Amino acid sequence: MNEIYEALQCLRAPIQQGEYDLHRLVMDALEDKGLAPEHEVTLAPRCRIDLMCGGVGIEIKRGKPQRSRLVEQLTRYARCDRVEELILVAERSVDLPRSICGKPLRIICLNRLWGIAL
């Protein structure tokens, strides 16, 4: 997970990106580091995560996600055997636990990477 997390720390997303633009930006950052992300991976019926990179599930959110809905969504992913760890890439910060269902969760907040507070 550290290699993936470090690759994503270099992201500098222009403001007003569409969600799929952010998907592409994240995939490009991972591929630039020699990693092979899979896009929109079905983990279970009605359970599809934005990206998988090895055993790391990556969810991407525009704006400030609603905490309760996001925790529910990440919990569904964490319950899947294929997911060993989770990374949330979000434009705006959201307070989440450090693990869900015993699986580590890291958050990359794009507005912090921009160096400004939104």
Biopython code that builds the backbone (N, CA, C, O; Angstrom):
import numpy as np
from Bio.PDB.StructureBuilder import StructureBuilder

atoms = [
    (1, "MET", "N", (0.830, -1.196, 0.000)),
    (1, "MET", "CA", (0.000, 0.000, 0.000)),
    (1, "MET", "C", (0.866, 1.249, 0.000)),
    (1, "MET", "O", (0.473, 2.255, -0.590)),
    (2, "ASN", "N", (2.016, 1.221, 0.632)),
    (2, "ASN", "CA", (2.856, 2.416, 0.706)),
    (2, "ASN", "C", (3.258, 2.917, -0.671)),
    (2, "ASN", "O", (3.251, 4.123, -0.917)),
    (3, "GLU", "N", (3.608, 2.004, -1.573)),
    (3, "GLU", "CA", (4.007, 2.406, -2.926)),
    (3, "GLU", "C", (2.846, 3.097, -3.651)),
    (3, "GLU", "O", (3.045, 4.097, -4.342)),
    (4, "ILE", "N", (1.660, 2.567, -3.491)),
    (4, "ILE", "CA", (0.477, 3.152, -4.124)),
    (4, "ILE", "C", (0.184, 4.518, -3.500)),
    (4, "ILE", "O", (-0.058, 5.491, -4.212)),
    (5, "TYR", "N", (0.207, 4.583, -2.179)),
    (5, "TYR", "CA", (-0.065, 5.834, -1.464)),
    (5, "TYR", "C", (0.932, 6.921, -1.874)),
    (5, "TYR", "O", (0.540, 8.063, -2.116)),
    (6, "GLU", "N", (2.210, 6.572, -1.951)),
    (6, "GLU", "CA", (3.226, 7.541, -2.354)),
    (6, "GLU", "C", (3.021, 8.018, -3.787)),
    (6, "GLU", "O", (3.218, 9.198, -4.077)),
    (7, "ALA", "N", (2.628, 7.118, -4.685)),
    (7, "ALA", "CA", (2.356, 7.514, -6.069)),
    (7, "ALA", "C", (1.228, 8.532, -6.133)),
    (7, "ALA", "O", (1.254, 9.442, -6.961)),
    (8, "LEU", "N", (0.240, 8.379, -5.264)),
    (8, "LEU", "CA", (-0.918, 9.270, -5.279)),
    (8, "LEU", "C", (-0.662, 10.591, -4.561)),
    (8, "LEU", "O", (-1.408, 11.549, -4.761)),
    (9, "GLN", "N", (0.371, 10.661, -3.734)),
    (9, "GLN", "CA", (0.713, 11.907, -3.050)),
    (9, "GLN", "C", (1.199, 12.973, -4.039)),
    (9, "GLN", "O", (1.257, 14.155, -3.700)),
    (10, "CYS", "N", (1.544, 12.557, -5.248)),
    (10, "CYS", "CA", (2.035, 13.492, -6.271)),
    (10, "CYS", "C", (0.898, 14.120, -7.075)),
    (10, "CYS", "O", (1.143, 14.984, -7.917)),
    (11, "LEU", "N", (-0.327, 13.702, -6.827)),
    (11, "LEU", "CA", (-1.461, 14.206, -7.615)),
    (11, "LEU", "C", (-1.646, 15.708, -7.428)),
    (11, "LEU", "O", (-1.583, 16.219, -6.310)),
    (12, "ARG", "N", (-1.869, 16.389, -8.511)),
    (12, "ARG", "CA", (-2.228, 17.804, -8.502)),
    (12, "ARG", "C", (-3.371, 17.957, -9.505)),
    (12, "ARG", "O", (-3.158, 18.258, -10.679)),
    (13, "ALA", "N", (-4.568, 17.745, -9.014)),
    (13, "ALA", "CA", (-5.753, 17.758, -9.883)),
    (13, "ALA", "C", (-6.257, 19.178, -10.047)),
    (13, "ALA", "O", (-6.446, 19.892, -9.061)),
    (14, "PRO", "N", (-6.476, 19.594, -11.288)),
    (14, "PRO", "CA", (-7.099, 20.903, -11.478)),
    (14, "PRO", "C", (-8.481, 20.925, -10.835)),
    (14, "PRO", "O", (-9.187, 19.917, -10.834)),
    (15, "ILE", "N", (-8.855, 22.056, -10.301)),
    (15, "ILE", "CA", (-10.195, 22.209, -9.737)),
    (15, "ILE", "C", (-11.212, 22.067, -10.862)),
    (15, "ILE", "O", (-10.936, 22.424, -12.008)),
    (16, "GLN", "N", (-12.389, 21.546, -10.529)),
    (16, "GLN", "CA", (-13.490, 21.364, -11.471)),
    (16, "GLN", "C", (-13.275, 20.194, -12.429)),
    (16, "GLN", "O", (-13.727, 20.235, -13.573)),
    (17, "GLN", "N", (-12.597, 19.172, -11.972)),
    (17, "GLN", "CA", (-12.473, 17.940, -12.739)),
    (17, "GLN", "C", (-13.750, 17.127, -12.582)),
    (17, "GLN", "O", (-14.403, 17.182, -11.540)),
    (18, "GLY", "N", (-14.106, 16.374, -13.621)),
    (18, "GLY", "CA", (-15.187, 15.409, -13.489)),
    (18, "GLY", "C", (-14.652, 14.175, -12.775)),
    (18, "GLY", "O", (-13.440, 13.972, -12.709)),
    (19, "GLU", "N", (-15.543, 13.356, -12.243)),
    (19, "GLU", "CA", (-15.075, 12.183, -11.496)),
    (19, "GLU", "C", (-14.253, 11.249, -12.381)),
    (19, "GLU", "O", (-13.237, 10.714, -11.938)),
    (20, "TYR", "N", (-14.682, 11.049, -13.623)),
    (20, "TYR", "CA", (-13.914, 10.164, -14.501)),
    (20, "TYR", "C", (-12.571, 10.782, -14.890)),
    (20, "TYR", "O", (-11.619, 10.055, -15.175)),
    (21, "ASP", "N", (-12.484, 12.105, -14.905)),
    (21, "ASP", "CA", (-11.186, 12.755, -15.106)),
    (21, "ASP", "C", (-10.260, 12.437, -13.938)),
    (21, "ASP", "O", (-9.067, 12.197, -14.129)),
    (22, "LEU", "N", (-10.818, 12.436, -12.724)),
    (22, "LEU", "CA", (-10.025, 12.071, -11.546)),
    (22, "LEU", "C", (-9.604, 10.602, -11.597)),
    (22, "LEU", "O", (-8.490, 10.261, -11.201)),
    (23, "HIS", "N", (-10.500, 9.728, -12.088)),
    (23, "HIS", "CA", (-10.134, 8.323, -12.262)),
    (23, "HIS", "C", (-8.903, 8.221, -13.157)),
    (23, "HIS", "O", (-7.945, 7.519, -12.834)),
    (24, "ARG", "N", (-8.939, 8.925, -14.279)),
    (24, "ARG", "CA", (-7.834, 8.878, -15.246)),
    (24, "ARG", "C", (-6.557, 9.434, -14.621)),
    (24, "ARG", "O", (-5.480, 8.870, -14.815)),
    (25, "LEU", "N", (-6.662, 10.515, -13.884)),
    (25, "LEU", "CA", (-5.505, 11.117, -13.230)),
    (25, "LEU", "C", (-4.860, 10.127, -12.247)),
    (25, "LEU", "O", (-3.637, 9.989, -12.213)),
    (26, "VAL", "N", (-5.682, 9.450, -11.460)),
    (26, "VAL", "CA", (-5.179, 8.466, -10.502)),
    (26, "VAL", "C", (-4.550, 7.284, -11.243)),
    (26, "VAL", "O", (-3.461, 6.836, -10.883)),
    (27, "MET", "N", (-5.221, 6.783, -12.262)),
    (27, "MET", "CA", (-4.664, 5.664, -13.026)),
    (27, "MET", "C", (-3.327, 6.035, -13.653)),
    (27, "MET", "O", (-2.385, 5.243, -13.620)),
    (28, "ASP", "N", (-3.237, 7.231, -14.223)),
    (28, "ASP", "CA", (-1.982, 7.683, -14.826)),
    (28, "ASP", "C", (-0.866, 7.751, -13.792)),
    (28, "ASP", "O", (0.259, 7.339, -14.075)),
    (29, "ALA", "N", (-1.156, 8.265, -12.594)),
    (29, "ALA", "CA", (-0.142, 8.362, -11.535)),
    (29, "ALA", "C", (0.359, 6.976, -11.141)),
    (29, "ALA", "O", (1.555, 6.785, -10.918)),
    (30, "LEU", "N", (-0.551, 6.014, -11.057)),
    (30, "LEU", "CA", (-0.157, 4.650, -10.700)),
    (30, "LEU", "C", (0.650, 4.002, -11.820)),
    (30, "LEU", "O", (1.669, 3.359, -11.568)),
    (31, "GLU", "N", (0.192, 4.173, -13.050)),
    (31, "GLU", "CA", (0.899, 3.589, -14.195)),
    (31, "GLU", "C", (2.282, 4.199, -14.363)),
    (31, "GLU", "O", (3.219, 3.507, -14.759)),
    (32, "ASP", "N", (2.420, 5.490, -14.067)),
    (32, "ASP", "CA", (3.732, 6.146, -14.150)),
    (32, "ASP", "C", (4.735, 5.524, -13.186)),
    (32, "ASP", "O", (5.942, 5.596, -13.419)),
    (33, "LYS", "N", (4.250, 4.914, -12.109)),
    (33, "LYS", "CA", (5.120, 4.255, -11.124)),
    (33, "LYS", "C", (5.238, 2.750, -11.392)),
    (33, "LYS", "O", (5.750, 2.005, -10.557)),
    (34, "GLY", "N", (4.760, 2.312, -12.561)),
    (34, "GLY", "CA", (4.874, 0.908, -12.933)),
    (34, "GLY", "C", (3.825, 0.008, -12.303)),
    (34, "GLY", "O", (3.967, -1.215, -12.318)),
    (35, "LEU", "N", (2.780, 0.596, -11.752)),
    (35, "LEU", "CA", (1.701, -0.174, -11.136)),
    (35, "LEU", "C", (0.587, -0.381, -12.160)),
    (35, "LEU", "O", (0.463, 0.392, -13.110)),
    (36, "ALA", "N", (-0.208, -1.407, -11.971)),
    (36, "ALA", "CA", (-1.245, -1.766, -12.943)),
    (36, "ALA", "C", (-2.633, -1.715, -12.312)),
    (36, "ALA", "O", (-3.127, -2.732, -11.826)),
    (37, "PRO", "N", (-3.266, -0.544, -12.314)),
    (37, "PRO", "CA", (-4.613, -0.458, -11.744)),
    (37, "PRO", "C", (-5.667, -1.069, -12.668)),
    (37, "PRO", "O", (-5.539, -1.038, -13.891)),
    (38, "GLU", "N", (-6.703, -1.621, -12.055)),
    (38, "GLU", "CA", (-7.871, -2.103, -12.792)),
    (38, "GLU", "C", (-8.999, -1.116, -12.526)),
    (38, "GLU", "O", (-9.207, -0.707, -11.383)),
    (39, "HIS", "N", (-9.726, -0.731, -13.563)),
    (39, "HIS", "CA", (-10.771, 0.287, -13.445)),
    (39, "HIS", "C", (-12.138, -0.354, -13.264)),
    (39, "HIS", "O", (-12.469, -1.336, -13.927)),
    (40, "GLU", "N", (-12.928, 0.214, -12.356)),
    (40, "GLU", "CA", (-14.309, -0.197, -12.084)),
    (40, "GLU", "C", (-14.438, -1.711, -11.942)),
    (40, "GLU", "O", (-14.996, -2.396, -12.799)),
    (41, "VAL", "N", (-13.906, -2.201, -10.842)),
    (41, "VAL", "CA", (-13.845, -3.632, -10.569)),
    (41, "VAL", "C", (-15.066, -4.065, -9.760)),
    (41, "VAL", "O", (-15.368, -3.493, -8.712)),
    (42, "THR", "N", (-15.754, -5.073, -10.259)),
    (42, "THR", "CA", (-16.888, -5.639, -9.538)),
    (42, "THR", "C", (-16.353, -6.596, -8.481)),
    (42, "THR", "O", (-15.677, -7.576, -8.795)),
    (43, "LEU", "N", (-16.666, -6.296, -7.229)),
    (43, "LEU", "CA", (-16.209, -7.105, -6.102)),
    (43, "LEU", "C", (-17.263, -8.120, -5.672)),
    (43, "LEU", "O", (-16.937, -9.193, -5.165)),
    (44, "ALA", "N", (-18.516, -7.771, -5.880)),
    (44, "ALA", "CA", (-19.651, -8.613, -5.504)),
    (44, "ALA", "C", (-20.854, -8.045, -6.258)),
    (44, "ALA", "O", (-20.754, -6.969, -6.847)),
    (45, "PRO", "N", (-21.983, -8.745, -6.250)),
    (45, "PRO", "CA", (-23.164, -8.169, -6.898)),
    (45, "PRO", "C", (-23.479, -6.778, -6.324)),
    (45, "PRO", "O", (-23.527, -6.595, -5.108)),
    (46, "ARG", "N", (-23.689, -5.817, -7.206)),
    (46, "ARG", "CA", (-24.004, -4.426, -6.847)),
    (46, "ARG", "C", (-22.932, -3.803, -5.947)),
    (46, "ARG", "O", (-23.234, -2.986, -5.077)),
    (47, "CYS", "N", (-21.690, -4.197, -6.169)),
    (47, "CYS", "CA", (-20.575, -3.695, -5.368)),
    (47, "CYS", "C", (-19.364, -3.532, -6.297)),
    (47, "CYS", "O", (-18.612, -4.477, -6.537)),
    (48, "ARG", "N", (-19.198, -2.301, -6.812)),
    (48, "ARG", "CA", (-18.125, -2.024, -7.766)),
    (48, "ARG", "C", (-17.277, -0.862, -7.253)),
    (48, "ARG", "O", (-17.791, 0.225, -6.986)),
    (49, "ILE", "N", (-15.985, -1.102, -7.120)),
    (49, "ILE", "CA", (-15.053, -0.083, -6.638)),
    (49, "ILE", "C", (-14.393, 0.600, -7.838)),
    (49, "ILE", "O", (-14.249, -0.002, -8.902)),
    (50, "ASP", "N", (-13.998, 1.851, -7.660)),
    (50, "ASP", "CA", (-13.430, 2.612, -8.776)),
    (50, "ASP", "C", (-12.161, 1.973, -9.328)),
    (50, "ASP", "O", (-12.030, 1.803, -10.541)),
    (51, "LEU", "N", (-11.230, 1.620, -8.451)),
    (51, "LEU", "CA", (-9.959, 1.022, -8.900)),
    (51, "LEU", "C", (-9.493, -0.042, -7.924)),
    (51, "LEU", "O", (-9.761, 0.034, -6.725)),
    (52, "MET", "N", (-8.795, -1.029, -8.451)),
    (52, "MET", "CA", (-8.052, -1.992, -7.646)),
    (52, "MET", "C", (-6.629, -1.982, -8.160)),
    (52, "MET", "O", (-6.390, -1.932, -9.367)),
    (53, "CYS", "N", (-5.697, -2.031, -7.243)),
    (53, "CYS", "CA", (-4.279, -2.108, -7.599)),
    (53, "CYS", "C", (-3.688, -3.160, -6.661)),
    (53, "CYS", "O", (-3.364, -2.868, -5.510)),
    (54, "GLY", "N", (-3.553, -4.380, -7.167)),
    (54, "GLY", "CA", (-3.222, -5.495, -6.289)),
    (54, "GLY", "C", (-4.378, -5.699, -5.330)),
    (54, "GLY", "O", (-5.531, -5.768, -5.757)),
    (55, "GLY", "N", (-4.087, -5.796, -4.040)),
    (55, "GLY", "CA", (-5.126, -5.967, -3.030)),
    (55, "GLY", "C", (-5.643, -4.665, -2.458)),
    (55, "GLY", "O", (-6.398, -4.670, -1.485)),
    (56, "VAL", "N", (-5.241, -3.533, -3.057)),
    (56, "VAL", "CA", (-5.651, -2.215, -2.554)),
    (56, "VAL", "C", (-6.819, -1.692, -3.386)),
    (56, "VAL", "O", (-6.708, -1.522, -4.600)),
    (57, "GLY", "N", (-7.936, -1.442, -2.711)),
    (57, "GLY", "CA", (-9.090, -0.836, -3.358)),
    (57, "GLY", "C", (-9.004, 0.674, -3.238)),
    (57, "GLY", "O", (-8.688, 1.204, -2.173)),
    (58, "ILE", "N", (-9.285, 1.364, -4.335)),
    (58, "ILE", "CA", (-9.200, 2.824, -4.360)),
    (58, "ILE", "C", (-10.559, 3.379, -4.773)),
    (58, "ILE", "O", (-11.067, 3.077, -5.853)),
    (59, "GLU", "N", (-11.133, 4.189, -3.901)),
    (59, "GLU", "CA", (-12.406, 4.861, -4.190)),
    (59, "GLU", "C", (-12.118, 6.338, -4.381)),
    (59, "GLU", "O", (-11.335, 6.923, -3.632)),
    (60, "ILE", "N", (-12.749, 6.945, -5.381)),
    (60, "ILE", "CA", (-12.509, 8.345, -5.739)),
    (60, "ILE", "C", (-13.816, 9.114, -5.603)),
    (60, "ILE", "O", (-14.853, 8.687, -6.111)),
    (61, "LYS", "N", (-13.760, 10.253, -4.912)),
    (61, "LYS", "CA", (-14.954, 11.065, -4.680)),
    (61, "LYS", "C", (-14.686, 12.523, -5.007)),
    (61, "LYS", "O", (-13.661, 13.083, -4.617)),
    (62, "ARG", "N", (-15.614, 13.126, -5.722)),
    (62, "ARG", "CA", (-15.582, 14.567, -5.962)),
    (62, "ARG", "C", (-16.276, 15.261, -4.816)),
    (62, "ARG", "O", (-17.105, 14.672, -4.123)),
    (63, "GLY", "N", (-15.930, 16.523, -4.621)),
    (63, "GLY", "CA", (-16.594, 17.318, -3.585)),
    (63, "GLY", "C", (-16.321, 16.762, -2.205)),
    (63, "GLY", "O", (-15.330, 16.066, -1.986)),
    (64, "LYS", "N", (-17.205, 17.074, -1.278)),
    (64, "LYS", "CA", (-17.095, 16.549, 0.093)),
    (64, "LYS", "C", (-18.132, 15.450, 0.255)),
    (64, "LYS", "O", (-19.329, 15.729, 0.305)),
    (65, "PRO", "N", (-17.682, 14.202, 0.337)),
    (65, "PRO", "CA", (-18.629, 13.096, 0.429)),
    (65, "PRO", "C", (-19.391, 13.098, 1.746)),
    (65, "PRO", "O", (-18.883, 13.552, 2.771)),
    (66, "GLN", "N", (-20.617, 12.584, 1.707)),
    (66, "GLN", "CA", (-21.418, 12.437, 2.924)),
    (66, "GLN", "C", (-20.842, 11.266, 3.724)),
    (66, "GLN", "O", (-20.785, 10.139, 3.233)),
    (67, "ARG", "N", (-20.424, 11.537, 4.934)),
    (67, "ARG", "CA", (-19.689, 10.568, 5.746)),
    (67, "ARG", "C", (-20.431, 9.247, 5.918)),
    (67, "ARG", "O", (-19.848, 8.188, 5.688)),
    (68, "SER", "N", (-21.690, 9.281, 6.312)),
    (68, "SER", "CA", (-22.422, 8.043, 6.612)),
    (68, "SER", "C", (-22.548, 7.151, 5.376)),
    (68, "SER", "O", (-22.369, 5.936, 5.465)),
    (69, "ARG", "N", (-22.851, 7.745, 4.239)),
    (69, "ARG", "CA", (-22.969, 6.955, 3.004)),
    (69, "ARG", "C", (-21.618, 6.401, 2.583)),
    (69, "ARG", "O", (-21.526, 5.275, 2.096)),
    (70, "LEU", "N", (-20.571, 7.197, 2.774)),
    (70, "LEU", "CA", (-19.236, 6.765, 2.396)),
    (70, "LEU", "C", (-18.766, 5.598, 3.281)),
    (70, "LEU", "O", (-18.168, 4.644, 2.782)),
    (71, "VAL", "N", (-19.033, 5.673, 4.573)),
    (71, "VAL", "CA", (-18.656, 4.582, 5.473)),
    (71, "VAL", "C", (-19.385, 3.302, 5.077)),
    (71, "VAL", "O", (-18.786, 2.227, 5.080)),
    (72, "GLU", "N", (-20.666, 3.402, 4.738)),
    (72, "GLU", "CA", (-21.424, 2.231, 4.285)),
    (72, "GLU", "C", (-20.791, 1.633, 3.033)),
    (72, "GLU", "O", (-20.615, 0.419, 2.932)),
    (73, "GLN", "N", (-20.456, 2.492, 2.091)),
    (73, "GLN", "CA", (-19.868, 2.047, 0.830)),
    (73, "GLN", "C", (-18.506, 1.373, 1.072)),
    (73, "GLN", "O", (-18.255, 0.283, 0.558)),
    (74, "LEU", "N", (-17.646, 2.008, 1.840)),
    (74, "LEU", "CA", (-16.325, 1.450, 2.108)),
    (74, "LEU", "C", (-16.422, 0.154, 2.917)),
    (74, "LEU", "O", (-15.585, -0.735, 2.763)),
    (75, "THR", "N", (-17.430, 0.043, 3.769)),
    (75, "THR", "CA", (-17.646, -1.181, 4.530)),
    (75, "THR", "C", (-17.998, -2.336, 3.593)),
    (75, "THR", "O", (-17.501, -3.448, 3.770)),
    (76, "ARG", "N", (-18.848, -2.082, 2.600)),
    (76, "ARG", "CA", (-19.171, -3.124, 1.609)),
    (76, "ARG", "C", (-17.897, -3.605, 0.922)),
    (76, "ARG", "O", (-17.699, -4.808, 0.749)),
    (77, "TYR", "N", (-17.038, -2.672, 0.532)),
    (77, "TYR", "CA", (-15.785, -3.047, -0.124)),
    (77, "TYR", "C", (-14.885, -3.835, 0.822)),
    (77, "TYR", "O", (-14.313, -4.852, 0.431)),
    (78, "ALA", "N", (-14.756, -3.375, 2.056)),
    (78, "ALA", "CA", (-13.861, -4.010, 3.023)),
    (78, "ALA", "C", (-14.293, -5.439, 3.348)),
    (78, "ALA", "O", (-13.461, -6.262, 3.729)),
    (79, "ARG", "N", (-15.549, -5.735, 3.207)),
    (79, "ARG", "CA", (-16.051, -7.087, 3.483)),
    (79, "ARG", "C", (-15.699, -8.081, 2.371)),
    (79, "ARG", "O", (-15.878, -9.287, 2.541)),
    (80, "CYS", "N", (-15.208, -7.589, 1.257)),
    (80, "CYS", "CA", (-14.850, -8.452, 0.133)),
    (80, "CYS", "C", (-13.437, -8.998, 0.321)),
    (80, "CYS", "O", (-12.517, -8.260, 0.674)),
    (81, "ASP", "N", (-13.278, -10.291, 0.083)),
    (81, "ASP", "CA", (-11.989, -10.944, 0.300)),
    (81, "ASP", "C", (-10.868, -10.337, -0.535)),
    (81, "ASP", "O", (-9.726, -10.273, -0.079)),
    (82, "ARG", "N", (-11.170, -9.901, -1.727)),
    (82, "ARG", "CA", (-10.135, -9.369, -2.623)),
    (82, "ARG", "C", (-9.503, -8.090, -2.083)),
    (82, "ARG", "O", (-8.344, -7.798, -2.376)),
    (83, "VAL", "N", (-10.254, -7.332, -1.301)),
    (83, "VAL", "CA", (-9.764, -6.056, -0.769)),
    (83, "VAL", "C", (-9.004, -6.310, 0.531)),
    (83, "VAL", "O", (-9.560, -6.807, 1.510)),
    (84, "GLU", "N", (-7.714, -5.955, 0.512)),
    (84, "GLU", "CA", (-6.876, -6.092, 1.700)),
    (84, "GLU", "C", (-6.721, -4.756, 2.421)),
    (84, "GLU", "O", (-6.579, -4.713, 3.643)),
    (85, "GLU", "N", (-6.751, -3.672, 1.657)),
    (85, "GLU", "CA", (-6.584, -2.317, 2.186)),
    (85, "GLU", "C", (-7.380, -1.369, 1.303)),
    (85, "GLU", "O", (-7.710, -1.702, 0.165)),
    (86, "LEU", "N", (-7.690, -0.180, 1.831)),
    (86, "LEU", "CA", (-8.465, 0.807, 1.084)),
    (86, "LEU", "C", (-7.765, 2.162, 1.095)),
    (86, "LEU", "O", (-7.121, 2.552, 2.069)),
    (87, "ILE", "N", (-7.916, 2.863, -0.030)),
    (87, "ILE", "CA", (-7.484, 4.255, -0.123)),
    (87, "ILE", "C", (-8.662, 5.048, -0.670)),
    (87, "ILE", "O", (-9.261, 4.674, -1.678)),
    (88, "LEU", "N", (-8.986, 6.136, -0.004)),
    (88, "LEU", "CA", (-9.993, 7.075, -0.493)),
    (88, "LEU", "C", (-9.262, 8.287, -1.041)),
    (88, "LEU", "O", (-8.446, 8.893, -0.347)),
    (89, "VAL", "N", (-9.554, 8.642, -2.291)),
    (89, "VAL", "CA", (-9.044, 9.865, -2.897)),
    (89, "VAL", "C", (-10.247, 10.789, -3.037)),
    (89, "VAL", "O", (-11.174, 10.500, -3.794)),
    (90, "ALA", "N", (-10.232, 11.900, -2.307)),
    (90, "ALA", "CA", (-11.376, 12.813, -2.293)),
    (90, "ALA", "C", (-10.900, 14.248, -2.474)),
    (90, "ALA", "O", (-9.815, 14.616, -2.023)),
    (91, "GLU", "N", (-11.716, 15.045, -3.132)),
    (91, "GLU", "CA", (-11.377, 16.460, -3.303)),
    (91, "GLU", "C", (-11.352, 17.185, -1.967)),
    (91, "GLU", "O", (-10.485, 18.025, -1.726)),
    (92, "ARG", "N", (-12.303, 16.858, -1.100)),
    (92, "ARG", "CA", (-12.424, 17.544, 0.189)),
    (92, "ARG", "C", (-12.293, 16.533, 1.307)),
    (92, "ARG", "O", (-12.624, 15.358, 1.145)),
    (93, "SER", "N", (-11.813, 16.996, 2.430)),
    (93, "SER", "CA", (-11.563, 16.080, 3.547)),
    (93, "SER", "C", (-12.866, 15.577, 4.169)),
    (93, "SER", "O", (-13.904, 16.238, 4.131)),
    (94, "VAL", "N", (-12.763, 14.398, 4.732)),
    (94, "VAL", "CA", (-13.873, 13.795, 5.460)),
    (94, "VAL", "C", (-13.247, 12.954, 6.582)),
    (94, "VAL", "O", (-12.243, 12.274, 6.373)),
    (95, "ASP", "N", (-13.846, 13.011, 7.754)),
    (95, "ASP", "CA", (-13.334, 12.301, 8.919)),
    (95, "ASP", "C", (-13.786, 10.846, 8.864)),
    (95, "ASP", "O", (-14.980, 10.556, 8.950)),
    (96, "LEU", "N", (-12.824, 9.933, 8.721)),
    (96, "LEU", "CA", (-13.121, 8.509, 8.647)),
    (96, "LEU", "C", (-12.202, 7.742, 9.589)),
    (96, "LEU", "O", (-11.138, 8.237, 9.962)),
    (97, "PRO", "N", (-12.613, 6.524, 9.976)),
    (97, "PRO", "CA", (-11.734, 5.715, 10.820)),
    (97, "PRO", "C", (-10.480, 5.280, 10.050)),
    (97, "PRO", "O", (-10.451, 5.324, 8.820)),
    (98, "ARG", "N", (-9.464, 4.867, 10.778)),
    (98, "ARG", "CA", (-8.211, 4.419, 10.150)),
    (98, "ARG", "C", (-8.313, 3.003, 9.601)),
    (98, "ARG", "O", (-7.450, 2.555, 8.847)),
    (99, "SER", "N", (-9.372, 2.306, 9.986)),
    (99, "SER", "CA", (-9.599, 0.971, 9.433)),
    (99, "SER", "C", (-11.104, 0.720, 9.391)),
    (99, "SER", "O", (-11.876, 1.295, 10.159)),
    (100, "ILE", "N", (-11.489, -0.149, 8.480)),
    (100, "ILE", "CA", (-12.886, -0.561, 8.342)),
    (100, "ILE", "C", (-12.887, -2.075, 8.221)),
    (100, "ILE", "O", (-12.204, -2.638, 7.365)),
    (101, "CYS", "N", (-13.645, -2.723, 9.068)),
    (101, "CYS", "CA", (-13.701, -4.197, 9.111)),
    (101, "CYS", "C", (-12.304, -4.782, 9.268)),
    (101, "CYS", "O", (-12.009, -5.843, 8.718)),
    (102, "GLY", "N", (-11.445, -4.096, 10.014)),
    (102, "GLY", "CA", (-10.097, -4.575, 10.259)),
    (102, "GLY", "C", (-9.121, -4.341, 9.120)),
    (102, "GLY", "O", (-7.971, -4.774, 9.189)),
    (103, "LYS", "N", (-9.565, -3.661, 8.075)),
    (103, "LYS", "CA", (-8.688, -3.393, 6.929)),
    (103, "LYS", "C", (-8.270, -1.931, 6.944)),
    (103, "LYS", "O", (-9.111, -1.048, 7.113)),
    (104, "PRO", "N", (-6.963, -1.665, 6.767)),
    (104, "PRO", "CA", (-6.473, -0.287, 6.825)),
    (104, "PRO", "C", (-7.130, 0.613, 5.781)),
    (104, "PRO", "O", (-7.398, 0.196, 4.654)),
    (105, "LEU", "N", (-7.379, 1.847, 6.184)),
    (105, "LEU", "CA", (-7.934, 2.869, 5.293)),
    (105, "LEU", "C", (-7.041, 4.104, 5.364)),
    (105, "LEU", "O", (-6.760, 4.622, 6.444)),
    (106, "ARG", "N", (-6.608, 4.558, 4.210)),
    (106, "ARG", "CA", (-5.857, 5.810, 4.116)),
    (106, "ARG", "C", (-6.660, 6.775, 3.253)),
    (106, "ARG", "O", (-7.400, 6.371, 2.356)),
    (107, "ILE", "N", (-6.492, 8.057, 3.549)),
    (107, "ILE", "CA", (-7.228, 9.093, 2.829)),
    (107, "ILE", "C", (-6.244, 10.043, 2.176)),
    (107, "ILE", "O", (-5.295, 10.509, 2.807)),
    (108, "ILE", "N", (-6.484, 10.324, 0.903)),
    (108, "ILE", "CA", (-5.721, 11.345, 0.193)),
    (108, "ILE", "C", (-6.706, 12.451, -0.141)),
    (108, "ILE", "O", (-7.650, 12.259, -0.908)),
    (109, "CYS", "N", (-6.468, 13.600, 0.447)),
    (109, "CYS", "CA", (-7.347, 14.759, 0.274)),
    (109, "CYS", "C", (-6.705, 15.691, -0.755)),
    (109, "CYS", "O", (-5.671, 16.303, -0.485)),
    (110, "LEU", "N", (-7.314, 15.794, -1.921)),
    (110, "LEU", "CA", (-6.712, 16.572, -2.995)),
    (110, "LEU", "C", (-6.555, 18.043, -2.662)),
    (110, "LEU", "O", (-5.574, 18.659, -3.080)),
    (111, "ASN", "N", (-7.501, 18.635, -1.912)),
    (111, "ASN", "CA", (-7.360, 20.066, -1.610)),
    (111, "ASN", "C", (-6.134, 20.319, -0.738)),
    (111, "ASN", "O", (-5.553, 21.403, -0.798)),
    (112, "ARG", "N", (-5.733, 19.342, 0.067)),
    (112, "ARG", "CA", (-4.492, 19.497, 0.854)),
    (112, "ARG", "C", (-3.275, 19.401, -0.044)),
    (112, "ARG", "O", (-2.280, 20.091, 0.178)),
    (113, "LEU", "N", (-3.346, 18.540, -1.068)),
    (113, "LEU", "CA", (-2.230, 18.422, -1.999)),
    (113, "LEU", "C", (-2.074, 19.707, -2.833)),
    (113, "LEU", "O", (-0.976, 20.050, -3.269)),
    (114, "TRP", "N", (-3.202, 20.407, -3.041)),
    (114, "TRP", "CA", (-3.132, 21.663, -3.792)),
    (114, "TRP", "C", (-2.432, 22.745, -2.982)),
    (114, "TRP", "O", (-1.940, 23.731, -3.529)),
    (115, "GLY", "N", (-2.397, 22.543, -1.667)),
    (115, "GLY", "CA", (-1.757, 23.538, -0.809)),
    (115, "GLY", "C", (-2.681, 24.684, -0.439)),
    (115, "GLY", "O", (-2.223, 25.734, 0.011)),
    (116, "ILE", "N", (-3.988, 24.488, -0.626)),
    (116, "ILE", "CA", (-4.953, 25.518, -0.254)),
    (116, "ILE", "C", (-6.069, 24.854, 0.539)),
    (116, "ILE", "O", (-6.297, 23.651, 0.418)),
    (117, "ALA", "N", (-6.750, 25.629, 1.336)),
    (117, "ALA", "CA", (-7.902, 25.126, 2.072)),
    (117, "ALA", "C", (-9.153, 25.533, 1.344)),
    (117, "ALA", "O", (-9.385, 26.717, 1.103)),
    (118, "LEU", "N", (-9.961, 24.555, 0.991)),
    (118, "LEU", "CA", (-11.216, 24.848, 0.280)),
    (118, "LEU", "C", (-12.389, 24.659, 1.209)),
    (118, "LEU", "O", (-13.535, 24.855, 0.805)),
]
sb = StructureBuilder()
sb.init_structure("model")
sb.init_model(0)
sb.init_chain("A")
sb.init_seg("    ")
for serial, (resi, resn, name, xyz) in enumerate(atoms, 1):
    if name == "N":
        sb.init_residue(resn, " ", resi, " ")
    sb.init_atom(name, np.array(xyz, "f"), 0.0, 1.0, " ", f" {name:<3s}", serial, name[0])
structure = sb.get_structure()
